[in-house]
Amino acid sequence: MSRNATDIAAALAEGGGRFATGPYALAVVGVAAVALGLGVWGLHAYRGGRADRAALVERLAGGFGEESGRQPAFAALDRRVRRYAWGRRLGSRLAATGSALTPGQFTAAFTGVVAGTWIVAAVVLAPFFGPVAAVLSAWAGYSYLSWRRRVRTERFIAQLPELARVLANATQAGLALRTAVSMAAEELEAPAGEELRKVSDAMALGHSVDDALAELQQRLPSRELIVLVSTLVLSSRAGGGVVESLRNLTVTLEERKETRREIRTQMSQVTVTAYAVPVIGVGSLLLLDRIMPGSLGALTGSGLGRVLVLVSLGMYVLGFVLIRRMARIDV
């Protein structure tokens, strides 16, 4: 039995030696070398592509480059956030507010504020109020972006009469619409100057007048801007009395500006009431816990108490929303 095993092993060794020195072995070694070379080249190309993509994202995010000498804070998080659809939408909302924050920076700050609010409410009031405060702070962060966008839109609307006047003067001087937009971007202050600069840059990159103005309308939606964009688009397509149209539009925008100012002044009391109602409710809870320490913990210790607290908070939020809607009058 051992002799047969020895013979088999000798035969295998002899065959292996012939196989190792045969042409088939050389072909395998050659293919392996080529595959290894292609693998190294592919890895190098992959790393170079990721580096180019990261540099492009940084330039598009805020123009950070070699001039700044350093990367923005949370650059890696910003690249991760922009991979998702909600991250790209967040970037658009931040751009509409005129903020210099990147989506990664806002996400980090938002997470920190929510976590901090949770901890503070749970320690100061009661553990039950931790998640409630976190939800309210998350809603406040989202509302903050909407408020900043609305404020920027209103400031842009306030500059529309001056914008229409500048465009009318430039057009009357014989300048093309692209040149008139560039001139208005240099003369007007923010936010109109910044937004028109984006429109001018888009047209310089090859975008049509319609597409560039449509992007502006999406960033800052308003009825006044729709009228101005429609006037400019129709004039660029059909020509005609664009100067006269812009001058008439200037007078109309001035009248609408005064009307909006009067309505905002008359509805200021209602706006203050909308913010005072929830502040009084939360203040009463804090005052109750101050007078009777531990009362909030005892109140939220039972299921019925938790339900009553949630119902009361929901009613305060509902009242705030309804009052704000009643105070909002579109002109």
For each residue, the residues with C-beta under 8 A, 3 or more apart:
1: 4 5
2: 5 6
3: 6 7
4: 1 7 8
5: 1 2 8 9
6: 2 3 9 10
7: 3 4 10 11
8: 4 5 11 12
9: 5 6 12 13
10: 6 7 13 14
11: 7 8 14 15
12: 8 9 15 16
13: 9 10 16 17
14: 10 11 17 18
15: 11 12 18 19
16: 12 13 19 20
17: 13 14 20 21
18: 14 15 21 22
19: 15 16 22 24 25
20: 16 17 25
21: 17 18 25
22: 18 19 25 26
23: 26 27
24: 19 27 28
25: 19 20 21 22 28 29
26: 22 23 29 30
27: 23 24 30 31
28: 24 25 31 32
29: 25 26 32 33
30: 26 27 33 34
31: 27 28 34 35
32: 28 29 35 36
33: 29 30 36 37
34: 30 31 37 38
35: 31 32 38 39
36: 32 33 39 40
37: 33 34 40 41
38: 34 35 41 42
39: 35 36 42 43
40: 36 37 43 44
41: 37 38 44 45
42: 38 39 45 46
43: 39 40 46 47
44: 40 41 47 48
45: 41 42 48 49
46: 42 43 49 50
47: 43 44 50 51
48: 44 45 51 52
49: 45 46 52 53
50: 46 47 53 54
51: 47 48 54 55
52: 48 49 55 56
53: 49 50 56 57
54: 50 51 57 58 79
55: 51 52 58 59 65
56: 52 53 59 60
57: 53 54 60 61 78 79 82
58: 54 55 61 62 64 65 71 72 75
59: 55 56 63 64 65
60: 56 57
61: 57 58 64 72 78 82 91 102
62: 58 72 100 102
63: 59
64: 58 59 61 68 71 72 75
65: 55 58 59 68
66: 69
67:
68: 64 65 71 72
69: 66
70:
71: 58 64 68 75
72: 58 61 62 64 68 75 78 102 105
73: 105 108
74: 77 78 102 104 105 107 108
75: 58 64 71 72 78 79 104
76: 79 80 104
77: 74 80 81 104 105 107 108
78: 57 61 72 74 75 81 82 102 103 104 105
79: 54 57 75 76 82 83 104
80: 76 77 83 87 104
81: 77 78 84 87 90 103 104 107
82: 57 61 78 79 87 88 91 103 104
83: 79 80 87
84: 81 87 88
85: 88 89
86: 89 90
87: 80 81 82 83 84 90 91 103 107
88: 82 84 85 91 92
89: 85 86 92 93
90: 81 86 87 93 94 103 106 107
91: 61 82 87 88 94 95 102 103
92: 88 89 95 96 219
93: 89 90 96 97 145 149
94: 90 91 97 99 101 102 103 106 145
95: 91 92 98 99 219
96: 92 93 149 152 219 220
97: 93 94 145 148 149 152
98: 95 148 152 190 191 194
99: 94 95 106 148
100: 62
101: 94 105 106 109
102: 61 62 72 74 78 91 94 105 106
103: 78 81 82 87 90 91 94 106 107
104: 74 75 76 77 78 79 80 81 82 107 108
105: 72 73 74 77 78 101 102 108 109
106: 90 94 99 101 102 103 109 110
107: 74 77 81 87 90 103 104 110 111
108: 73 74 77 104 105 111 112
109: 101 105 106 112 113
110: 106 107 113 114 138 141
111: 107 108 114 115
112: 108 109 115 116
113: 109 110 116 117 137 141
114: 110 111 117 118 134 137 138 141
115: 111 112 118 119 134
116: 112 113 119 120
117: 113 114 120 121 133 134 136 137
118: 114 115 121 122 130 131 133 134
119: 115 116 122 123 130
120: 116 117 123 124 133
121: 117 118 124 125 129 130 132 133 134
122: 118 119 125 126 127 129 130 133
123: 119 120
124: 120 121
125: 121 122 129 133 285 286 289 296
126: 122 129 296 297 299 300
127: 122 130 297 300
128: 131 132 296 300 306 309
129: 121 122 125 126 132 133 296 300
130: 118 119 121 122 127 133 134
131: 118 128 134 135
132: 121 128 129 135 136 309 310 313
133: 117 118 120 121 122 125 129 130 136 137
134: 114 115 117 118 121 130 131 137 138
135: 131 132 138 139
136: 117 132 133 139 140
137: 113 114 117 133 134 140 141
138: 110 114 134 135 141 142
139: 135 136 142 143
140: 136 137 143 144
141: 110 113 114 137 138 144 145
142: 138 139 145 146
143: 139 140 146 147
144: 140 141 147 148
145: 93 94 97 141 142 148 149
146: 142 143 149 150
147: 143 144 150 151
148: 97 98 99 144 145 151 152
149: 93 96 97 145 146 152 153 220
150: 146 147 153 154
151: 147 148 154 155
152: 96 97 98 148 149 155 156 191 220
153: 149 150 156 157 220 221 222
154: 150 151 157 158
155: 151 152 158 159 191
156: 152 153 159 160 191 192 195 220 222 225
157: 153 154 160 222 224 225 257 260
158: 154 155 257
159: 155 156 162 163 188 189 191 192
160: 156 157 163 164 192 224 225 228 253 257
161: 164 165 250 253 254 257
162: 159 165 166 188 192
163: 159 160 166 167 184 188 192 196 228
164: 160 161 167 168 228 246 247 249 250 253
165: 161 162 168 169 246 247 250
166: 162 163 169 170 180 183 184 187 188
167: 163 164 170 171 177 180 181 184 232 246
168: 164 165 171 172 242 243 246 247 250
169: 165 166 172 173
170: 166 167 173 175 179 180 183 184
171: 167 168 174 175 177 180 242 243 246
172: 168 169 243
173: 169 170
174: 171
175: 170 171 179 180 183
176: 179 180
177: 167 171 180 181 209 232 235 236
178: 181 182 200 203 209
179: 170 175 176 182 183
180: 166 167 170 171 175 176 177 183 184
181: 167 177 178 184 185 196 199 200 203
182: 178 179 185 186 196 200
183: 166 170 175 179 180 186 187
184: 163 166 167 170 180 181 187 188 192 193 196
185: 181 182 188 193 194 196 197 199 200
186: 182 183 193
187: 166 183 184 193
188: 159 162 163 166 184 185 192 193 196
189: 159 192 193
190: 98 193 194
191: 98 152 155 156 159 194 195 220
192: 156 159 160 162 163 184 188 189 195 196
193: 184 185 186 187 188 189 190 196 197
194: 98 185 190 191 197 198
195: 156 191 192 198 199 216 219 220
196: 163 181 182 184 185 188 192 193 199 200 216
197: 185 193 194 200 201
198: 194 195 201 202 215 216
199: 181 185 195 196 202 203 212 213 215 216
200: 178 181 182 185 196 197 203 204
201: 197 198 204 205
202: 198 199 205 207 211 212 215
203: 178 181 199 200 206 207 208 209 212
204: 200 201
205: 201 202
206: 203
207: 202 203 211 212 215
208: 203 211 212
209: 177 178 203 212 213 232 233 236
210: 213 214 233 236
211: 202 207 208 214 215
212: 199 202 203 207 208 209 215 216
213: 199 209 210 216 217 229 232 233
214: 210 211 217 218 229
215: 198 199 202 207 211 212 218 219
216: 195 196 198 199 212 213 219 220 225 229
217: 213 214 220 221 225 226 229
218: 214 215 221
219: 92 95 96 195 215 216
220: 96 149 152 153 156 191 195 216 217 225
221: 153 217 218 225 226
222: 153 156 157 225 226
223: 226 227 330
224: 157 160 227 228 253 256
225: 156 157 160 216 217 220 221 222 228 229
226: 217 221 222 223 229 230
227: 223 224 230 231 249 252
228: 160 163 164 224 225 231 232 249 253
229: 213 214 216 217 225 226 232 233
230: 226 227 233 234
231: 227 228 234 235 242 245 246 249
232: 167 177 209 213 228 229 235 236 242
233: 209 210 213 229 230 236 237
234: 230 231 237 238
235: 177 231 232 238 239 240 242 245
236: 177 209 210 232 233
237: 233 234
238: 234 235
239: 235 242
240: 235 245
241: 244 245
242: 168 171 231 232 235 239 245 246
243: 168 171 172 246 247
244: 241 247 248
245: 231 235 240 241 242 248 249
246: 164 165 167 168 171 231 242 243 249 250
247: 164 165 168 243 244 250 251
248: 244 245 251 252
249: 164 227 228 231 245 246 252 253
250: 161 164 165 168 246 247 253 254
251: 247 248 254 255
252: 227 248 249 255 256
253: 160 161 164 224 228 249 250 256 257
254: 161 250 251 257 258
255: 251 252 258 259
256: 224 252 253 259 260 331
257: 157 158 160 161 253 254 260 261
258: 254 255 261 262
259: 255 256 262 263 331
260: 157 256 257 263 264 331
261: 257 258 264 265
262: 258 259 265 266
263: 259 260 266 267 329 331
264: 260 261 267 268
265: 261 262 268
266: 262 263
267: 263 264 270 271 327 329
268: 264 265 271 272
269: 272 273
270: 267 273 274 323 326 327
271: 267 268 274 275 324 327
272: 268 269 275 276
273: 269 270 276 277 323
274: 270 271 277 319 320 323 324 327
275: 271 272 278 279 320
276: 272 273 279 280
277: 273 274 280 281 316 319 320 323
278: 275 281 282 316 317 319 320
279: 275 276 282 283
280: 276 277 283 284
281: 277 278 284 285 312 313 316
282: 278 279 285 286 316
283: 279 280 286 287
284: 280 281 287 288
285: 125 281 282 288 289 296
286: 125 282 283 289 290
287: 283 284 290 291
288: 284 285 291 292 295 296
289: 125 285 286 292 293 294 295 296
290: 286 287 293
291: 287 288 295
292: 288 289 295
293: 289 290
294: 289 297 298
295: 288 289 291 292 298 299
296: 125 126 128 129 285 288 289 299 300
297: 126 127 294 300 301
298: 294 295 301 305
299: 126 295 296 305 308 309
300: 126 127 128 129 296 297 305 306 309
301: 297 298 305
302: 305 306
303: 306 307
304: 307 308
305: 298 299 300 301 302 308 309
306: 128 300 302 303 309 310
307: 303 304 310 311
308: 299 304 305 311 312
309: 128 132 299 300 305 306 312 313
310: 132 306 307 313 314
311: 307 308 314 315
312: 281 308 309 315 316
313: 132 281 309 310 316 317
314: 310 311 317 318
315: 311 312 318 319
316: 277 278 281 282 312 313 319 320
317: 278 313 314 320 321
318: 314 315 321 322
319: 274 277 278 315 316 322 323
320: 274 275 277 278 316 317 323 324
321: 317 318 324 325
322: 318 319 325 326
323: 270 273 274 277 319 320 326 327
324: 271 274 320 321 327 328
325: 321 322 328
326: 270 322 323
327: 267 270 271 274 323 324
328: 324 325
329: 263 267
330: 223
331: 256 259 260 263
